[in-house]
Structures are given as C-alpha cells and as structure tokens.
Amino acid sequence: MIDQENNNRGLTDTREALQLAESVGLDLVVVSESKEAPVAKILDYGKHQYQQKKRQRQSAKPSMKEVQLRPNVGESDYSLRINRAVEWLGKGDSVKFQVRLRGREHQHRDRAAELLDRIVVDLGQAGKVQSLDKRSLIVQVIPS
C-alpha cells in the first residue's frame, strides 16, 4: 500500500487500509493488480480520474504548426519549409502557411497569391487543403 504522501507502507490489511483512507478523507484505489499482492494507493479518486482524462485528451489532439513566408522567399528556404511541412503532416499535425507582406510588397499581392497556389500544389500529396484564404494570404493543410 502507498499512502497519500507517496510513502510505501508495505503489505497492509484491507480493513486497516480502508480505515486509514477514511481517516484522511481520501479513497483507497487499486493501482495495479498482481498475483501476489495488489498495489493500492490512498488518493482522491475524482482528481485521479480527471487527470487521466486530461492526459488522454492532450495526447489525442493534433497540434497546429505555423509557417510564415514572405512573397520573395528564396528557393532553398521554400523547399526547406515545404519538406518540414510534409514531415509534420506525416506525423498527423496540421500546418498553416501565412504569407506576410510589408511596405511596398502590398502592391504585388498577386505574387503572394501565386506562392499560396504553389504551396497547395507542392503539398497536394501529403495533405489536403482545409482552407485557402487569398484575401488574408493564409492556407491551412490537414493530413490526408
């Protein structure tokens, strides 16, 4: 048996362990069942359940990776970002590409839109487009 302060109490009678748990206002929970002697722990069962569900939700939800580009990005930088995005999509994460414009670059929004189209074509094998917004220059790709 393990008490509320994570101290190992060794083999303890079930009635005695239940009385100890009631005296501190917590629950006696069987953590692992072995053939010889099951391991029981004194803890708040509601809190234990909540933390287990929280861990499951955390591991189950995919994350969103974000990549920011400029319209006049170099070829090597572009290929590096595309390869990294393919890797992320392979792991099950979704990827958001955003083209940032500054200063006079706003006059050439068509180059940024062409870059978004190129991204969609290059990532067509690894994932599918969830949303393509040419007004705000954002494309979101999810794993296929």
N, CA, C and O atoms as a GROMACS GRO file, in nm:
protein
  576
    1MET      N    1   0.084  -0.118   0.000
    1MET     CA    2   0.000   0.000   0.000
    1MET      C    3   0.089   0.125   0.000
    1MET      O    4   0.194   0.128   0.063
    2ILE      N    5   0.043   0.226  -0.072
    2ILE     CA    6   0.112   0.354  -0.077
    2ILE      C    7   0.018   0.459  -0.019
    2ILE      O    8  -0.098   0.469  -0.061
    3ASP      N    9   0.068   0.538   0.076
    3ASP     CA   10  -0.020   0.636   0.140
    3ASP      C   11  -0.027   0.766   0.059
    3ASP      O   12   0.032   0.777  -0.048
    4GLN      N   13  -0.101   0.864   0.114
    4GLN     CA   14  -0.126   0.990   0.042
    4GLN      C   15   0.000   1.073   0.017
    4GLN      O   16  -0.001   1.161  -0.068
    5GLU      N   17   0.107   1.047   0.088
    5GLU     CA   18   0.233   1.121   0.071
    5GLU      C   19   0.335   1.040  -0.008
    5GLU      O   20   0.455   1.068  -0.003
    6ASN      N   21   0.287   0.939  -0.082
    6ASN     CA   22   0.370   0.850  -0.166
    6ASN      C   23   0.474   0.772  -0.086
    6ASN      O   24   0.579   0.738  -0.140
    7ASN      N   25   0.445   0.743   0.039
    7ASN     CA   26   0.532   0.658   0.119
    7ASN      C   27   0.485   0.514   0.108
    7ASN      O   28   0.365   0.487   0.119
    8ASN      N   29   0.577   0.422   0.087
    8ASN     CA   30   0.542   0.280   0.075
    8ASN      C   31   0.520   0.224   0.216
    8ASN      O   32   0.611   0.225   0.298
    9ARG      N   33   0.400   0.176   0.241
    9ARG     CA   34   0.366   0.121   0.372
    9ARG      C   35   0.383  -0.030   0.379
    9ARG      O   36   0.368  -0.090   0.485
   10GLY      N   37   0.415  -0.092   0.265
   10GLY     CA   38   0.432  -0.237   0.263
   10GLY      C   39   0.297  -0.308   0.261
   10GLY      O   40   0.195  -0.248   0.227
   11LEU      N   41   0.297  -0.436   0.297
   11LEU     CA   42   0.173  -0.513   0.300
   11LEU      C   43   0.087  -0.468   0.417
   11LEU      O   44   0.133  -0.460   0.531
   12THR      N   45  -0.039  -0.438   0.387
   12THR     CA   46  -0.131  -0.390   0.489
   12THR      C   47  -0.265  -0.461   0.471
   12THR      O   48  -0.305  -0.493   0.359
   13ASP      N   49  -0.332  -0.485   0.581
   13ASP     CA   50  -0.464  -0.547   0.577
   13ASP      C   51  -0.562  -0.451   0.508
   13ASP      O   52  -0.550  -0.330   0.524
   14THR      N   53  -0.657  -0.505   0.434
   14THR     CA   54  -0.752  -0.422   0.357
   14THR      C   55  -0.836  -0.334   0.450
   14THR      O   56  -0.856  -0.216   0.422
   15ARG      N   57  -0.885  -0.390   0.558
   15ARG     CA   58  -0.968  -0.312   0.651
   15ARG      C   59  -0.888  -0.196   0.711
   15ARG      O   60  -0.937  -0.084   0.724
   16GLU      N   61  -0.765  -0.226   0.747
   16GLU     CA   62  -0.678  -0.125   0.806
   16GLU      C   63  -0.650  -0.013   0.704
   16GLU      O   64  -0.647   0.105   0.740
   17ALA      N   65  -0.628  -0.051   0.579
   17ALA     CA   66  -0.601   0.047   0.472
   17ALA      C   67  -0.724   0.133   0.447
   17ALA      O   68  -0.712   0.254   0.427
   18LEU      N   69  -0.842   0.072   0.449
   18LEU     CA   70  -0.966   0.149   0.431
   18LEU      C   71  -0.988   0.247   0.546
   18LEU      O   72  -1.029   0.361   0.523
   19GLN      N   73  -0.961   0.204   0.668
   19GLN     CA   74  -0.975   0.294   0.784
   19GLN      C   75  -0.878   0.410   0.773
   19GLN      O   76  -0.914   0.524   0.804
   20LEU      N   77  -0.756   0.384   0.731
   20LEU     CA   78  -0.655   0.489   0.715
   20LEU      C   79  -0.700   0.589   0.608
   20LEU      O   80  -0.684   0.710   0.626
   21ALA      N   81  -0.755   0.539   0.498
   21ALA     CA   82  -0.802   0.627   0.390
   21ALA      C   83  -0.918   0.712   0.437
   21ALA      O   84  -0.924   0.831   0.406
   22GLU      N   85  -1.011   0.653   0.512
   22GLU     CA   86  -1.126   0.729   0.563
   22GLU      C   87  -1.082   0.833   0.664
   22GLU      O   88  -1.142   0.941   0.671
   23SER      N   89  -0.980   0.804   0.742
   23SER     CA   90  -0.935   0.899   0.844
   23SER      C   91  -0.877   1.026   0.781
   23SER      O   92  -0.887   1.133   0.841
   24VAL      N   93  -0.818   1.015   0.664
   24VAL     CA   94  -0.764   1.135   0.597
   24VAL      C   95  -0.862   1.191   0.495
   24VAL      O   96  -0.832   1.293   0.433
   25GLY      N   97  -0.978   1.127   0.476
   25GLY     CA   98  -1.081   1.179   0.386
   25GLY      C   99  -1.053   1.154   0.238
   25GLY      O  100  -1.098   1.230   0.153
   26LEU      N  101  -0.980   1.047   0.208
   26LEU     CA  102  -0.949   1.014   0.069
   26LEU      C  103  -0.999   0.874   0.038
   26LEU      O  104  -1.061   0.809   0.123
   27ASP      N  105  -0.971   0.827  -0.085
   27ASP     CA  106  -1.019   0.696  -0.128
   27ASP      C  107  -0.902   0.597  -0.138
   27ASP      O  108  -0.787   0.638  -0.157
   28LEU      N  109  -0.932   0.470  -0.125
   28LEU     CA  110  -0.834   0.364  -0.144
   28LEU      C  111  -0.856   0.306  -0.284
   28LEU      O  112  -0.961   0.247  -0.311
   29VAL      N  113  -0.757   0.322  -0.372
   29VAL     CA  114  -0.770   0.282  -0.512
   29VAL      C  115  -0.665   0.176  -0.543
   29VAL      O  116  -0.548   0.192  -0.508
   30VAL      N  117  -0.708   0.067  -0.610
   30VAL     CA  118  -0.615  -0.036  -0.654
   30VAL      C  119  -0.550   0.015  -0.782
   30VAL      O  120  -0.617   0.035  -0.883
   31VAL      N  121  -0.419   0.035  -0.778
   31VAL     CA  122  -0.345   0.090  -0.890
   31VAL      C  123  -0.304  -0.019  -0.988
   31VAL      O  124  -0.321  -0.004  -1.109
   32SER      N  125  -0.251  -0.130  -0.937
   32SER     CA  126  -0.217  -0.243  -1.025
   32SER      C  127  -0.247  -0.372  -0.952
   32SER      O  128  -0.222  -0.387  -0.832
   33GLU      N  129  -0.301  -0.466  -1.028
   33GLU     CA  130  -0.334  -0.595  -0.969
   33GLU      C  131  -0.228  -0.696  -1.010
   33GLU      O  132  -0.213  -0.728  -1.128
   34SER      N  133  -0.155  -0.747  -0.911
   34SER     CA  134  -0.058  -0.853  -0.939
   34SER      C  135  -0.107  -0.981  -0.871
   34SER      O  136  -0.199  -0.977  -0.789
   35LYS      N  137  -0.044  -1.094  -0.906
   35LYS     CA  138  -0.088  -1.222  -0.849
   35LYS      C  139  -0.059  -1.230  -0.700
   35LYS      O  140  -0.140  -1.282  -0.623
   36GLU      N  141   0.056  -1.178  -0.660
   36GLU     CA  142   0.096  -1.187  -0.520
   36GLU      C  143   0.014  -1.092  -0.432
   36GLU      O  144  -0.067  -1.136  -0.350
   37ALA      N  145   0.036  -0.964  -0.451
   37ALA     CA  146  -0.036  -0.866  -0.370
   37ALA      C  147  -0.067  -0.744  -0.456
   37ALA      O  148   0.026  -0.686  -0.514
   38PRO      N  149  -0.193  -0.703  -0.467
   38PRO     CA  150  -0.226  -0.585  -0.546
   38PRO      C  151  -0.172  -0.458  -0.479
   38PRO      O  152  -0.162  -0.449  -0.357
   39VAL      N  153  -0.137  -0.361  -0.564
   39VAL     CA  154  -0.085  -0.234  -0.513
   39VAL      C  155  -0.201  -0.136  -0.502
   39VAL      O  156  -0.269  -0.108  -0.600
   40ALA      N  157  -0.223  -0.085  -0.381
   40ALA     CA  158  -0.331   0.011  -0.358
   40ALA      C  159  -0.270   0.143  -0.313
   40ALA      O  160  -0.162   0.147  -0.254
   41LYS      N  161  -0.341   0.251  -0.344
   41LYS     CA  162  -0.290   0.384  -0.313
   41LYS      C  163  -0.402   0.468  -0.254
   41LYS      O  164  -0.517   0.459  -0.297
   42ILE      N  165  -0.366   0.551  -0.156
   42ILE     CA  166  -0.465   0.642  -0.096
   42ILE      C  167  -0.456   0.774  -0.172
   42ILE      O  168  -0.354   0.842  -0.170
   43LEU      N  169  -0.568   0.809  -0.241
   43LEU     CA  170  -0.572   0.933  -0.317
   43LEU      C  171  -0.715   0.977  -0.339
   43LEU      O  172  -0.809   0.904  -0.306
   44ASP      N  173  -0.732   1.097  -0.395
   44ASP     CA  174  -0.865   1.148  -0.429
   44ASP      C  175  -0.902   1.090  -0.565
   44ASP      O  176  -0.841   1.126  -0.666
   45TYR      N  177  -1.000   1.001  -0.568
   45TYR     CA  178  -1.033   0.928  -0.691
   45TYR      C  179  -1.087   1.021  -0.800
   45TYR      O  180  -1.054   1.003  -0.918
   46GLY      N  181  -1.167   1.118  -0.764
   46GLY     CA  182  -1.220   1.213  -0.862
   46GLY      C  183  -1.110   1.291  -0.932
   46GLY      O  184  -1.113   1.309  -1.053
   47LYS      N  185  -1.013   1.336  -0.854
   47LYS     CA  186  -0.899   1.409  -0.910
   47LYS      C  187  -0.816   1.318  -0.999
   47LYS      O  188  -0.768   1.361  -1.104
   48HIS      N  189  -0.800   1.192  -0.958
   48HIS     CA  190  -0.725   1.094  -1.036
   48HIS      C  191  -0.791   1.070  -1.172
   48HIS      O  192  -0.723   1.066  -1.274
   49GLN      N  193  -0.923   1.054  -1.174
   49GLN     CA  194  -0.997   1.034  -1.298
   49GLN      C  195  -0.984   1.156  -1.388
   49GLN      O  196  -0.963   1.142  -1.509
   50TYR      N  197  -0.998   1.274  -1.331
   50TYR     CA  198  -0.989   1.398  -1.408
   50TYR      C  199  -0.852   1.410  -1.476
   50TYR      O  200  -0.845   1.446  -1.594
   51GLN      N  201  -0.745   1.380  -1.404
   51GLN     CA  202  -0.612   1.391  -1.461
   51GLN      C  203  -0.589   1.287  -1.571
   51GLN      O  204  -0.520   1.317  -1.669
   52GLN      N  205  -0.645   1.167  -1.556
   52GLN     CA  206  -0.632   1.066  -1.661
   52GLN      C  207  -0.704   1.110  -1.789
   52GLN      O  208  -0.650   1.094  -1.898
   53LYS      N  209  -0.825   1.165  -1.775
   53LYS     CA  210  -0.898   1.212  -1.892
   53LYS      C  211  -0.826   1.328  -1.959
   53LYS      O  212  -0.823   1.338  -2.081
   54LYS      N  213  -0.768   1.415  -1.878
   54LYS     CA  214  -0.694   1.529  -1.930
   54LYS      C  215  -0.573   1.482  -2.011
   54LYS      O  216  -0.545   1.536  -2.118
   55ARG      N  217  -0.501   1.381  -1.960
   55ARG     CA  218  -0.386   1.326  -2.033
   55ARG      C  219  -0.428   1.264  -2.165
   55ARG      O  220  -0.359   1.279  -2.266
   56GLN      N  221  -0.543   1.193  -2.165
   56GLN     CA  222  -0.591   1.131  -2.288
   56GLN      C  223  -0.625   1.236  -2.392
   56GLN      O  224  -0.590   1.221  -2.509
   57ARG      N  225  -0.694   1.343  -2.352
   57ARG     CA  226  -0.730   1.449  -2.445
   57ARG      C  227  -0.606   1.518  -2.500
   57ARG      O  228  -0.601   1.555  -2.617
   58GLN      N  229  -0.506   1.537  -2.415
   58GLN     CA  230  -0.382   1.605  -2.455
   58GLN      C  231  -0.310   1.525  -2.562
   58GLN      O  232  -0.260   1.581  -2.659
   59SER      N  233  -0.304   1.395  -2.544
   59SER     CA  234  -0.231   1.312  -2.640
   59SER      C  235  -0.311   1.290  -2.768
   59SER      O  236  -0.252   1.262  -2.872
   60ALA      N  237  -0.441   1.302  -2.761
   60ALA     CA  238  -0.524   1.272  -2.877
   60ALA      C  239  -0.534   1.388  -2.975
   60ALA      O  240  -0.550   1.366  -3.095
   61LYS      N  241  -0.524   1.511  -2.927
   61LYS     CA  242  -0.548   1.622  -3.019
   61LYS      C  243  -0.422   1.659  -3.097
   61LYS      O  244  -0.314   1.675  -3.040
   62PRO      N  245  -0.437   1.671  -3.228
   62PRO     CA  246  -0.322   1.710  -3.310
   62PRO      C  247  -0.293   1.859  -3.292
   62PRO      O  248  -0.382   1.938  -3.258
   63SER      N  249  -0.170   1.895  -3.316
   63SER     CA  250  -0.135   2.035  -3.299
   63SER      C  251  -0.129   2.105  -3.434
   63SER      O  252  -0.122   2.041  -3.539
   64MET      N  253  -0.133   2.238  -3.429
   64MET     CA  254  -0.128   2.320  -3.549
   64MET      C  255   0.010   2.384  -3.557
   64MET      O  256   0.050   2.459  -3.468
   65LYS      N  257   0.083   2.354  -3.663
   65LYS     CA  258   0.214   2.414  -3.686
   65LYS      C  259   0.194   2.533  -3.779
   65LYS      O  260   0.111   2.528  -3.871
   66GLU      N  261   0.269   2.639  -3.756
   66GLU     CA  262   0.253   2.760  -3.835
   66GLU      C  263   0.384   2.795  -3.904
   66GLU      O  264   0.490   2.794  -3.842
   67VAL      N  265   0.375   2.827  -4.034
   67VAL     CA  266   0.491   2.866  -4.113
   67VAL      C  267   0.461   3.001  -4.176
   67VAL      O  268   0.358   3.019  -4.241
   68GLN      N  269   0.551   3.097  -4.156
   68GLN     CA  270   0.533   3.229  -4.215
   68GLN      C  271   0.636   3.249  -4.325
   68GLN      O  272   0.754   3.218  -4.309
   69LEU      N  273   0.589   3.299  -4.437
   69LEU     CA  274   0.674   3.321  -4.552
   69LEU      C  275   0.660   3.466  -4.600
   69LEU      O  276   0.564   3.535  -4.566
   70ARG      N  277   0.756   3.509  -4.679
   70ARG     CA  278   0.748   3.637  -4.749
   70ARG      C  279   0.730   3.607  -4.897
   70ARG      O  280   0.768   3.499  -4.941
   71PRO      N  281   0.673   3.698  -4.974
   71PRO     CA  282   0.647   3.665  -5.116
   71PRO      C  283   0.775   3.644  -5.198
   71PRO      O  284   0.771   3.573  -5.299
   72ASN      N  285   0.887   3.701  -5.157
   72ASN     CA  286   1.011   3.683  -5.233
   72ASN      C  287   1.106   3.588  -5.160
   72ASN      O  288   1.226   3.616  -5.147
   73VAL      N  289   1.052   3.475  -5.113
   73VAL     CA  290   1.130   3.377  -5.039
   73VAL      C  291   1.225   3.305  -5.137
   73VAL      O  292   1.189   3.278  -5.251
   74GLY      N  293   1.345   3.274  -5.088
   74GLY     CA  294   1.443   3.203  -5.170
   74GLY      C  295   1.402   3.059  -5.193
   74GLY      O  296   1.322   3.003  -5.116
   75GLU      N  297   1.455   2.999  -5.297
   75GLU     CA  298   1.416   2.862  -5.333
   75GLU      C  299   1.456   2.761  -5.226
   75GLU      O  300   1.380   2.669  -5.196
   76SER      N  301   1.575   2.777  -5.167
   76SER     CA  302   1.619   2.682  -5.065
   76SER      C  303   1.534   2.694  -4.938
   76SER      O  304   1.500   2.593  -4.876
   77ASP      N  305   1.500   2.818  -4.899
   77ASP     CA  306   1.414   2.837  -4.781
   77ASP      C  307   1.276   2.778  -4.806
   77ASP      O  308   1.218   2.715  -4.718
   78TYR      N  309   1.225   2.799  -4.926
   78TYR     CA  310   1.092   2.747  -4.960
   78TYR      C  311   1.092   2.594  -4.952
   78TYR      O  312   1.002   2.535  -4.893
   79SER      N  313   1.192   2.530  -5.014
   79SER     CA  314   1.195   2.384  -5.015
   79SER      C  315   1.213   2.328  -4.874
   79SER      O  316   1.157   2.223  -4.841
   80LEU      N  317   1.292   2.397  -4.791
   80LEU     CA  318   1.311   2.354  -4.652
   80LEU      C  319   1.178   2.358  -4.576
   80LEU      O  320   1.146   2.264  -4.503
   81ARG      N  321   1.102   2.465  -4.593
   81ARG     CA  322   0.974   2.478  -4.523
   81ARG      C  323   0.871   2.377  -4.574
   81ARG      O  324   0.792   2.324  -4.496
   82ILE      N  325   0.872   2.351  -4.703
   82ILE     CA  326   0.780   2.252  -4.759
   82ILE      C  327   0.814   2.113  -4.706
   82ILE      O  328   0.724   2.037  -4.670
   83ASN      N  329   0.944   2.079  -4.703
   83ASN     CA  330   0.985   1.947  -4.652
   83ASN      C  331   0.947   1.931  -4.506
   83ASN      O  332   0.903   1.824  -4.464
   84ARG      N  333   0.964   2.037  -4.428
   84ARG     CA  334   0.928   2.031  -4.287
   84ARG      C  335   0.776   2.014  -4.271
   84ARG      O  336   0.730   1.941  -4.183
   85ALA      N  337   0.700   2.082  -4.356
   85ALA     CA  338   0.555   2.070  -4.351
   85ALA      C  339   0.510   1.928  -4.387
   85ALA      O  340   0.418   1.875  -4.326
   86VAL      N  341   0.576   1.867  -4.486
   86VAL     CA  342   0.543   1.729  -4.524
   86VAL      C  343   0.571   1.636  -4.406
   86VAL      O  344   0.495   1.543  -4.379
   87GLU      N  345   0.681   1.661  -4.335
   87GLU     CA  346   0.716   1.582  -4.217
   87GLU      C  347   0.608   1.595  -4.109
   87GLU      O  348   0.565   1.496  -4.050
   88TRP      N  349   0.564   1.719  -4.083
   88TRP     CA  350   0.461   1.743  -3.981
   88TRP      C  351   0.329   1.678  -4.020
   88TRP      O  352   0.260   1.620  -3.936
   89LEU      N  353   0.294   1.687  -4.148
   89LEU     CA  354   0.169   1.625  -4.194
   89LEU      C  355   0.177   1.474  -4.180
   89LEU      O  356   0.077   1.408  -4.152
   90GLY      N  357   0.295   1.418  -4.200
   90GLY     CA  358   0.314   1.274  -4.183
   90GLY      C  359   0.293   1.230  -4.039
   90GLY      O  360   0.249   1.118  -4.013
   91LYS      N  361   0.326   1.319  -3.944
   91LYS     CA  362   0.307   1.288  -3.802
   91LYS      C  363   0.163   1.308  -3.756
   91LYS      O  364   0.127   1.268  -3.646
   92GLY      N  365   0.080   1.371  -3.842
   92GLY     CA  366  -0.061   1.392  -3.805
   92GLY      C  367  -0.093   1.534  -3.761
   92GLY      O  368  -0.206   1.561  -3.720
   93ASP      N  369   0.004   1.625  -3.769
   93ASP     CA  370  -0.022   1.764  -3.732
   93ASP      C  371  -0.072   1.840  -3.855
   93ASP      O  372  -0.038   1.805  -3.968
   94SER      N  373  -0.152   1.943  -3.832
   94SER     CA  374  -0.194   2.028  -3.943
   94SER      C  375  -0.099   2.147  -3.953
   94SER      O  376  -0.036   2.186  -3.854
   95VAL      N  377  -0.088   2.204  -4.073
   95VAL     CA  378   0.009   2.310  -4.099
   95VAL      C  379  -0.065   2.431  -4.155
   95VAL      O  380  -0.153   2.419  -4.240
   96LYS      N  381  -0.026   2.548  -4.105
   96LYS     CA  382  -0.085   2.674  -4.151
   96LYS      C  383   0.027   2.759  -4.212
   96LYS      O  384   0.124   2.793  -4.144
   97PHE      N  385   0.012   2.792  -4.340
   97PHE     CA  386   0.108   2.878  -4.408
   97PHE      C  387   0.049   3.019  -4.416
   97PHE      O  388  -0.067   3.037  -4.452
   98GLN      N  389   0.130   3.117  -4.381
   98GLN     CA  390   0.085   3.255  -4.388
   98GLN      C  391   0.192   3.336  -4.462
   98GLN      O  392   0.310   3.332  -4.426
   99VAL      N  393   0.149   3.410  -4.564
   99VAL     CA  394   0.240   3.495  -4.639
   99VAL      C  395   0.227   3.636  -4.582
   99VAL      O  396   0.119   3.694  -4.581
  100ARG      N  397   0.339   3.690  -4.535
  100ARG     CA  398   0.341   3.822  -4.473
  100ARG      C  399   0.389   3.926  -4.575
  100ARG      O  400   0.489   3.906  -4.642
  101LEU      N  401   0.316   4.034  -4.584
  101LEU     CA  402   0.354   4.143  -4.674
  101LEU      C  403   0.390   4.265  -4.590
  101LEU      O  404   0.325   4.296  -4.491
  102ARG      N  405   0.497   4.334  -4.634
  102ARG     CA  406   0.537   4.457  -4.564
  102ARG      C  407   0.570   4.565  -4.666
  102ARG      O  408   0.629   4.537  -4.771
  103GLY      N  409   0.531   4.687  -4.635
  103GLY     CA  410   0.568   4.800  -4.719
  103GLY      C  411   0.516   4.789  -4.860
  103GLY      O  412   0.396   4.769  -4.881
  104ARG      N  413   0.606   4.803  -4.956
  104ARG     CA  414   0.568   4.802  -5.097
  104ARG      C  415   0.526   4.665  -5.148
  104ARG      O  416   0.475   4.653  -5.259
  105GLU      N  417   0.548   4.563  -5.068
  105GLU     CA  418   0.507   4.430  -5.109
  105GLU      C  419   0.356   4.421  -5.126
  105GLU      O  420   0.307   4.334  -5.197
  106HIS      N  421   0.281   4.510  -5.061
  106HIS     CA  422   0.134   4.510  -5.074
  106HIS      C  423   0.090   4.539  -5.216
  106HIS      O  424  -0.020   4.502  -5.255
  107GLN      N  425   0.174   4.605  -5.295
  107GLN     CA  426   0.139   4.635  -5.433
  107GLN      C  427   0.144   4.510  -5.520
  107GLN      O  428   0.087   4.509  -5.630
  108HIS      N  429   0.210   4.406  -5.473
  108HIS     CA  430   0.226   4.283  -5.552
  108HIS      C  431   0.162   4.164  -5.480
  108HIS      O  432   0.227   4.062  -5.458
  109ARG      N  433   0.035   4.179  -5.445
  109ARG     CA  434  -0.038   4.071  -5.378
  109ARG      C  435  -0.052   3.949  -5.469
  109ARG      O  436  -0.067   3.837  -5.422
  110ASP      N  437  -0.046   3.972  -5.600
  110ASP     CA  438  -0.059   3.861  -5.694
  110ASP      C  439   0.057   3.762  -5.679
  110ASP      O  440   0.037   3.641  -5.696
  111ARG      N  441   0.177   3.811  -5.647
  111ARG     CA  442   0.291   3.721  -5.625
  111ARG      C  443   0.269   3.636  -5.501
  111ARG      O  444   0.306   3.518  -5.498
  112ALA      N  445   0.208   3.695  -5.398
  112ALA     CA  446   0.179   3.620  -5.276
  112ALA      C  447   0.072   3.514  -5.303
  112ALA      O  448   0.082   3.402  -5.252
  113ALA      N  449  -0.029   3.548  -5.383
  113ALA     CA  450  -0.134   3.451  -5.418
  113ALA      C  451  -0.075   3.336  -5.500
  113ALA      O  452  -0.114   3.221  -5.482
  114GLU      N  453   0.020   3.367  -5.589
  114GLU     CA  454   0.086   3.262  -5.667
  114GLU      C  455   0.167   3.170  -5.576
  114GLU      O  456   0.172   3.049  -5.598
  115LEU      N  457   0.229   3.228  -5.473
  115LEU     CA  458   0.305   3.147  -5.377
  115LEU      C  459   0.213   3.052  -5.302
  115LEU      O  460   0.249   2.936  -5.278
  116LEU      N  461   0.093   3.100  -5.264
  116LEU     CA  462  -0.004   3.014  -5.195
  116LEU      C  463  -0.047   2.899  -5.286
  116LEU      O  464  -0.058   2.784  -5.242
  117ASP      N  465  -0.071   2.929  -5.413
  117ASP     CA  466  -0.109   2.823  -5.508
  117ASP      C  467   0.003   2.720  -5.522
  117ASP      O  468  -0.023   2.600  -5.532
  118ARG      N  469   0.126   2.768  -5.524
  118ARG     CA  470   0.241   2.678  -5.535
  118ARG      C  471   0.251   2.587  -5.412
  118ARG      O  472   0.282   2.468  -5.424
  119ILE      N  473   0.223   2.644  -5.294
  119ILE     CA  474   0.224   2.564  -5.171
  119ILE      C  475   0.118   2.455  -5.178
  119ILE      O  476   0.145   2.340  -5.141
  120VAL      N  477  -0.002   2.490  -5.225
  120VAL     CA  478  -0.110   2.393  -5.235
  120VAL      C  479  -0.072   2.279  -5.329
  120VAL      O  480  -0.098   2.162  -5.300
  121VAL      N  481  -0.009   2.312  -5.441
  121VAL     CA  482   0.032   2.209  -5.537
  121VAL      C  483   0.140   2.120  -5.476
  121VAL      O  484   0.135   1.998  -5.489
  122ASP      N  485   0.240   2.182  -5.410
  122ASP     CA  486   0.351   2.104  -5.355
  122ASP      C  487   0.309   2.014  -5.239
  122ASP      O  488   0.369   1.908  -5.218
  123LEU      N  489   0.206   2.054  -5.164
  123LEU     CA  490   0.162   1.973  -5.051
  123LEU      C  491   0.041   1.886  -5.085
  123LEU      O  492  -0.019   1.825  -4.996
  124GLY      N  493   0.005   1.879  -5.212
  124GLY     CA  494  -0.111   1.800  -5.254
  124GLY      C  495  -0.099   1.654  -5.222
  124GLY      O  496  -0.199   1.588  -5.194
  125GLN      N  497   0.024   1.599  -5.225
  125GLN     CA  498   0.046   1.458  -5.197
  125GLN      C  499   0.035   1.428  -5.048
  125GLN      O  500  -0.019   1.325  -5.008
  126ALA      N  501   0.088   1.518  -4.964
  126ALA     CA  502   0.099   1.492  -4.819
  126ALA      C  503  -0.028   1.523  -4.743
  126ALA      O  504  -0.053   1.463  -4.639
  127GLY      N  505  -0.109   1.616  -4.791
  127GLY     CA  506  -0.229   1.654  -4.717
  127GLY      C  507  -0.332   1.717  -4.807
  127GLY      O  508  -0.311   1.730  -4.927
  128LYS      N  509  -0.444   1.755  -4.747
  128LYS     CA  510  -0.548   1.821  -4.825
  128LYS      C  511  -0.575   1.958  -4.765
  128LYS      O  512  -0.558   1.979  -4.645
  129VAL      N  513  -0.616   2.049  -4.849
  129VAL     CA  514  -0.637   2.188  -4.808
  129VAL      C  515  -0.766   2.198  -4.729
  129VAL      O  516  -0.873   2.159  -4.777
  130GLN      N  517  -0.755   2.252  -4.608
  130GLN     CA  518  -0.874   2.274  -4.526
  130GLN      C  519  -0.935   2.409  -4.558
  130GLN      O  520  -1.056   2.420  -4.573
  131SER      N  521  -0.850   2.512  -4.569
  131SER     CA  522  -0.900   2.644  -4.607
  131SER      C  523  -0.791   2.718  -4.683
  131SER      O  524  -0.673   2.707  -4.652
  132LEU      N  525  -0.834   2.795  -4.781
  132LEU     CA  526  -0.745   2.876  -4.862
  132LEU      C  527  -0.806   3.015  -4.869
  132LEU      O  528  -0.909   3.035  -4.933
  133ASP      N  529  -0.743   3.111  -4.803
  133ASP     CA  530  -0.795   3.247  -4.797
  133ASP      C  531  -0.694   3.339  -4.865
  133ASP      O  532  -0.592   3.376  -4.806
  134LYS      N  533  -0.724   3.376  -4.989
  134LYS     CA  534  -0.630   3.460  -5.063
  134LYS      C  535  -0.638   3.606  -5.018
  134LYS      O  536  -0.549   3.685  -5.048
  135ARG      N  537  -0.742   3.641  -4.949
  135ARG     CA  538  -0.755   3.780  -4.901
  135ARG      C  539  -0.659   3.805  -4.785
  135ARG      O  540  -0.590   3.907  -4.782
  136SER      N  541  -0.654   3.712  -4.691
  136SER     CA  542  -0.561   3.727  -4.578
  136SER      C  543  -0.432   3.648  -4.600
  136SER      O  544  -0.346   3.643  -4.512
  137LEU      N  545  -0.419   3.585  -4.716
  137LEU     CA  546  -0.298   3.511  -4.758
  137LEU      C  547  -0.262   3.400  -4.660
  137LEU      O  548  -0.148   3.391  -4.613
  138ILE      N  549  -0.362   3.315  -4.630
  138ILE     CA  550  -0.341   3.202  -4.538
  138ILE      C  551  -0.394   3.075  -4.604
  138ILE      O  552  -0.502   3.076  -4.664
  139VAL      N  553  -0.320   2.968  -4.591
  139VAL     CA  554  -0.367   2.836  -4.634
  139VAL      C  555  -0.343   2.738  -4.520
  139VAL      O  556  -0.235   2.735  -4.460
  140GLN      N  557  -0.446   2.657  -4.489
  140GLN     CA  558  -0.435   2.555  -4.385
  140GLN      C  559  -0.445   2.418  -4.450
  140GLN      O  560  -0.537   2.392  -4.528
  141VAL      N  561  -0.349   2.332  -4.418
  141VAL     CA  562  -0.343   2.199  -4.477
  141VAL      C  563  -0.352   2.098  -4.363
  141VAL      O  564  -0.282   2.109  -4.262
  142ILE      N  565  -0.439   1.998  -4.381
  142ILE     CA  566  -0.454   1.893  -4.281
  142ILE      C  567  -0.405   1.761  -4.341
  142ILE      O  568  -0.405   1.746  -4.464
  143PRO      N  569  -0.363   1.666  -4.258
  143PRO     CA  570  -0.316   1.537  -4.311
  143PRO      C  571  -0.428   1.465  -4.386
  143PRO      O  572  -0.544   1.471  -4.347
  144SER      N  573  -0.391   1.396  -4.494
  144SER     CA  574  -0.493   1.325  -4.571
  144SER      C  575  -0.502   1.179  -4.532
  144SER      O  576  -0.583   1.105  -4.587
   0.00000   0.00000   0.00000
